[in-house]
């Protein structure tokens, strides 16, 4: 089950993520692919909270998310393709 933070600064994302993770054992906290989001992912992962980084538009962004400690990443391949770009680079 995914639960998404709405904050855009790292401190608030971490606070929201911790609260969302308390809802149930199967919660995965969705964090946007932002610089502050990667800070939040690192901090949440260090506390054992699973995260899913959303809004990934490239393989490099997915790699950054993985290195930050994301449990999952959600690449938006279709959105790239509808904008006239190749699906994945």
Backbone as JSON, one array per atom type, in Angstrom:
{
  "sequence": "XXXXXXXXXXXXXXXXXXXXXXXXXXXXXXXXXXXXXXXXXXXXXXXXXXXXXXXXXXXXXXXXXXXXXXXXXXXXXXXXXXXXXXXXX",
  "N": [[0.84, -1.15, 0.0], [0.66, 2.14, -0.9], [1.46, 5.36, 0.35], [1.41, 8.77, 0.05], [3.62, 11.51, 0.59], [3.0, 15.03, 1.03], [4.47, 17.25, 1.41], [7.27, 19.36, 0.46], [9.77, 19.92, 1.43], [12.64, 18.47, 2.99], [12.66, 17.95, 5.81], [9.93, 18.11, 6.55], [8.9, 16.11, 4.86], [10.08, 13.83, 5.95], [8.91, 13.84, 8.5], [6.15, 13.54, 7.79], [6.38, 11.09, 6.44], [7.13, 9.31, 8.5], [4.81, 9.36, 10.06], [2.93, 8.37, 8.22], [3.95, 5.79, 7.83], [3.29, 4.57, 10.19], [0.68, 3.83, 9.96], [0.14, 1.24, 8.91], [1.74, -1.99, 8.62], [2.33, -2.62, 6.0], [2.74, -0.31, 4.55], [4.2, 1.75, 2.11], [6.11, 4.54, 1.68], [5.56, 7.17, -0.48], [7.74, 9.25, -2.19], [8.66, 12.26, -3.79], [10.85, 12.68, -6.66], [13.02, 14.72, -5.91], [15.64, 16.92, -4.88], [15.46, 17.42, -2.13], [13.77, 15.36, -1.57], [15.39, 13.11, -1.87], [17.08, 13.4, 0.29], [15.22, 13.0, 2.31], [14.47, 10.33, 1.74], [16.86, 8.96, 2.3], [17.04, 9.4, 5.07], [14.65, 8.24, 6.0], [14.97, 5.59, 5.14], [17.13, 4.86, 6.72], [15.86, 4.49, 9.09], [14.44, 2.27, 8.65], [12.13, 2.5, 7.18], [10.18, 1.88, 4.39], [10.39, 3.14, 1.06], [9.09, 4.67, -1.94], [10.21, 6.12, -4.72], [8.89, 8.57, -6.71], [8.04, 10.11, -9.87], [10.25, 9.76, -11.54], [12.17, 10.29, -14.34], [14.3, 9.4, -15.79], [16.95, 6.99, -16.23], [19.16, 7.65, -14.72], [18.07, 9.19, -12.65], [16.63, 7.19, -11.36], [18.75, 5.59, -10.48], [20.01, 7.35, -8.7], [17.96, 7.54, -6.79], [17.91, 4.88, -5.89], [20.49, 4.69, -4.77], [20.15, 6.46, -2.71], [18.63, 4.98, -1.05], [16.07, 4.1, -1.63], [13.3, 1.88, -1.62], [11.74, 1.19, -3.75], [11.32, 2.39, -7.13], [9.53, 4.58, -9.32], [9.42, 4.79, -12.51], [8.52, 7.08, -15.07], [7.88, 6.26, -17.85], [6.0, 6.22, -19.98], [5.04, 8.87, -20.0], [7.27, 10.25, -20.88], [7.44, 9.24, -23.46], [5.06, 10.18, -24.64], [5.68, 12.82, -24.83], [7.25, 12.98, -27.0], [9.79, 11.96, -26.76], [12.29, 9.34, -26.6], [11.59, 6.21, -24.97], [13.3, 5.43, -22.72], [16.2, 6.53, -21.23]],
  "CA": [[0.0, 0.0, 0.0], [1.44, 3.37, -0.98], [0.93, 6.58, 0.96], [2.28, 9.81, -0.49], [3.81, 12.77, 1.32], [2.63, 16.21, 0.25], [5.48, 18.27, 1.67], [8.36, 19.43, -0.52], [11.07, 20.06, 2.09], [13.08, 17.2, 3.56], [12.23, 17.78, 7.21], [8.48, 17.84, 6.57], [8.7, 14.8, 4.24], [10.45, 12.81, 6.94], [7.86, 13.84, 9.52], [4.97, 12.92, 7.19], [6.69, 9.7, 6.15], [7.08, 8.55, 9.75], [3.41, 9.24, 10.44], [2.28, 7.46, 7.27], [4.44, 4.43, 8.06], [2.64, 4.05, 11.39], [-0.69, 3.4, 9.64], [0.12, -0.22, 8.77], [3.05, -2.59, 8.33], [2.56, -2.75, 4.56], [2.81, 1.01, 3.93], [5.42, 2.22, 1.45], [5.95, 5.99, 1.6], [5.92, 7.72, -1.78], [8.53, 10.48, -2.08], [8.97, 12.75, -5.13], [12.24, 12.79, -7.08], [13.53, 16.07, -5.7], [16.84, 16.85, -4.04], [15.0, 17.28, -0.75], [13.18, 14.02, -1.48], [16.46, 12.13, -1.69], [17.51, 13.54, 1.68], [14.19, 12.33, 3.11], [14.58, 8.89, 1.5], [18.03, 8.47, 3.06], [16.72, 9.42, 6.5], [13.6, 7.25, 6.27], [15.57, 4.26, 4.96], [17.98, 4.59, 7.89], [14.96, 4.09, 10.17], [13.74, 1.05, 8.24], [10.85, 2.83, 6.52], [10.26, 1.63, 2.95], [9.99, 4.28, 0.24], [8.94, 4.54, -3.39], [10.49, 7.42, -5.32], [8.04, 8.8, -7.87], [8.42, 11.17, -10.8], [11.56, 9.48, -12.14], [12.07, 10.42, -15.79], [15.5, 8.88, -16.44], [17.63, 5.92, -15.5], [20.06, 8.3, -13.75], [17.26, 9.53, -11.48], [16.35, 5.92, -10.67], [19.99, 5.2, -9.81], [20.16, 8.26, -7.56], [16.98, 7.13, -5.79], [18.38, 3.61, -5.32], [21.65, 4.96, -3.93], [19.66, 7.14, -1.51], [18.03, 3.97, -0.19], [14.68, 3.81, -1.99], [12.91, 0.48, -1.76], [11.18, 1.09, -5.1], [11.26, 3.61, -7.93], [8.44, 4.56, -10.3], [9.79, 5.54, -13.71], [7.39, 7.55, -15.88], [8.31, 6.03, -19.23], [4.93, 6.62, -20.89], [4.97, 10.32, -20.09], [8.38, 10.67, -21.75], [7.13, 8.86, -24.84], [4.02, 11.06, -25.17], [6.25, 14.14, -25.08], [8.06, 12.89, -28.2], [11.13, 11.43, -26.47], [12.39, 7.88, -26.51], [11.09, 5.73, -23.69], [14.17, 5.29, -21.55], [17.62, 6.88, -21.39]],
  "C": [[0.89, 1.23, 0.0], [0.7, 4.52, -0.31], [1.91, 7.69, 0.63], [2.39, 11.03, 0.43], [3.38, 13.92, 0.42], [3.61, 17.36, 0.44], [6.54, 18.27, 0.57], [9.72, 19.69, 0.12], [11.37, 18.79, 2.88], [12.55, 16.97, 4.97], [10.76, 17.41, 7.3], [8.18, 16.49, 5.93], [9.0, 13.69, 5.21], [9.37, 12.71, 8.01], [6.6, 13.16, 8.99], [5.2, 11.43, 6.94], [6.62, 8.82, 7.38], [5.64, 8.34, 10.19], [2.68, 8.26, 9.52], [2.68, 6.01, 7.52], [3.8, 3.78, 9.27], [1.24, 3.48, 11.09], [-0.81, 1.89, 9.58], [1.51, -0.72, 8.41], [3.36, -2.64, 6.84], [2.59, -1.4, 3.83], [4.18, 1.24, 3.33], [5.2, 3.71, 1.21], [6.45, 6.49, 0.25], [6.57, 9.1, -1.59], [8.84, 10.96, -3.5], [10.47, 12.84, -5.39], [12.64, 14.27, -7.07], [14.8, 15.93, -4.87], [16.45, 16.66, -2.58], [14.37, 15.91, -0.52], [14.24, 12.96, -1.24], [17.04, 12.21, -0.28], [16.52, 12.81, 2.59], [14.27, 10.81, 2.96], [15.73, 8.31, 2.32], [17.7, 8.38, 4.55], [15.66, 8.38, 6.85], [14.15, 5.83, 6.15], [16.43, 3.88, 6.16], [17.14, 4.15, 9.09], [14.12, 2.87, 9.8], [12.39, 1.28, 7.59], [11.03, 2.69, 5.02], [9.72, 2.83, 2.17], [9.89, 3.91, -1.23], [9.15, 5.93, -3.97], [9.71, 7.54, -6.63], [8.6, 9.95, -8.7], [9.84, 11.0, -11.33], [11.4, 9.47, -13.66], [13.3, 9.9, -16.52], [16.12, 7.77, -15.59], [18.59, 6.49, -14.46], [19.29, 8.66, -12.49], [16.93, 8.27, -10.68], [17.58, 5.45, -9.9], [20.23, 6.06, -8.57], [19.22, 7.85, -6.43], [17.43, 5.83, -5.1], [19.55, 3.84, -4.37], [21.25, 5.7, -2.65], [18.99, 6.17, -0.54], [16.58, 3.64, -0.49], [14.44, 2.31, -2.1], [12.41, 0.2, -3.16], [11.36, 2.43, -5.81], [10.13, 3.45, -8.95], [8.83, 5.42, -11.5], [8.55, 5.88, -14.54], [7.77, 7.46, -17.35], [7.26, 6.53, -20.22], [4.84, 8.12, -21.07], [6.1, 10.87, -20.96], [8.03, 10.4, -23.21], [6.06, 9.77, -25.43], [4.53, 12.47, -25.41], [7.2, 14.12, -26.27], [9.47, 12.38, -27.98], [11.11, 9.92, -26.51], [12.04, 7.46, -25.1], [12.04, 5.75, -22.53], [15.62, 5.59, -21.91], [18.19, 7.35, -20.11]]
}
